[in-house]
Amino acid sequence: MAFKEVQAFLQKINSYMQLSPKELQLLQMPNVVLRQTLTVSGKKYAAYRVQFNNARGPYKGGIRFHTEVSLDEVKSLSFWMALKTAIVDVPFGGAKGGITVDPKGLSA
């Protein structure tokens, strides 16, 4: 799911929730976006970590290993993690990482 779809979702639910402009802005932008290039055995892999929101507690979220991981996808996944932890009332924020690698192609 692209991050623009997350923003469209927020606009849709805002008609029911009547969020203030400040609340809507907080839900549309991640707190931290990190990009890095990892070098493993001479090969380079793009890596991302998005920390979406920590208002409810420390960031929670794993890492996705896939050849087609993109920053846009990681942003979306971090938003959904923030939303999921809030819905089930777990005291965590949302985050996610991603590395553009096929883990099956790497040695242990």
C-alpha positions in Angstrom: 0.0 0.0 0.0 1.3 3.4 -0.9 1.5 6.2 1.6 -0.8 8.3 -0.5 -3.5 5.7 0.2 -2.9 6.1 3.9 -3.4 9.9 3.5 -6.6 9.2 1.5 -7.8 6.9 4.3 -7.2 9.6 6.9 -9.2 12.1 4.9 -12.0 9.6 4.6 -12.2 8.9 8.4 -11.8 12.5 9.2 -15.3 13.1 7.9 -16.5 10.9 10.8 -14.0 11.9 13.5 -13.7 15.6 12.9 -10.0 15.8 13.7 -8.5 19.2 14.1 -6.0 20.3 11.5 -3.2 19.8 14.0 -4.4 16.2 14.8 -4.7 15.4 11.1 -1.2 16.8 10.4 0.3 14.7 13.2 -1.3 11.6 11.7 -0.1 12.3 8.2 3.6 12.7 8.9 6.1 10.3 10.5 8.4 11.5 13.3 11.6 10.1 11.9 12.6 8.8 8.5 16.0 7.1 8.2 17.6 5.9 5.0 20.8 4.0 4.8 22.8 1.8 2.4 24.0 -1.5 3.8 27.0 -3.2 2.3 27.1 -7.0 2.8 29.8 -9.1 1.1 30.4 -6.3 -1.4 26.7 -5.9 -2.3 24.7 -2.8 -1.5 21.2 -2.8 -0.1 18.9 0.1 0.5 17.5 0.1 4.1 14.8 2.2 5.7 13.4 2.8 9.2 10.4 4.9 9.8 9.3 5.9 13.3 5.8 7.1 12.8 4.5 8.2 16.2 5.6 7.6 19.8 2.8 9.5 21.6 1.6 6.3 23.3 5.0 4.9 24.1 8.2 3.6 22.5 8.2 2.7 18.9 7.2 -0.8 18.0 7.7 -2.5 14.6 9.8 -5.1 12.9 11.8 -5.2 9.7 10.6 -6.3 6.3 13.2 -8.1 4.1 12.1 -8.1 0.4 13.6 -7.2 -2.9 10.9 -4.6 -3.6 10.7 -2.8 -0.3 10.4 0.9 -0.7 10.4 3.9 1.6 6.8 4.6 0.7 5.8 1.0 1.8 7.7 1.3 5.0 6.0 4.6 5.8 2.6 3.0 5.3 3.5 0.0 7.4 4.7 2.2 10.2 1.5 4.2 10.2 -0.6 1.0 10.4 1.5 -0.3 13.3 0.9 3.0 15.1 -2.9 2.6 14.5 -2.9 -1.1 15.5 -1.2 -0.5 18.8 -3.6 2.4 19.6 -6.7 0.3 18.7 -5.8 -2.6 21.0 -4.6 -0.1 23.7 -1.0 -1.3 23.8 1.3 1.4 25.1 3.6 1.6 22.0 4.0 3.8 19.1 4.4 2.6 15.5 7.5 2.0 13.4 8.8 -0.3 10.7 12.0 -1.1 8.9 12.7 -2.5 5.5 15.8 -3.8 3.6 15.7 -4.4 -0.2 17.2 -7.9 -0.1 16.1 -11.4 -0.8 17.1 -13.1 2.5 17.0 -16.6 0.8 19.9 -15.5 -1.3 22.1 -14.8 1.7 24.2 -17.2 3.7 23.5 -17.7 7.4 
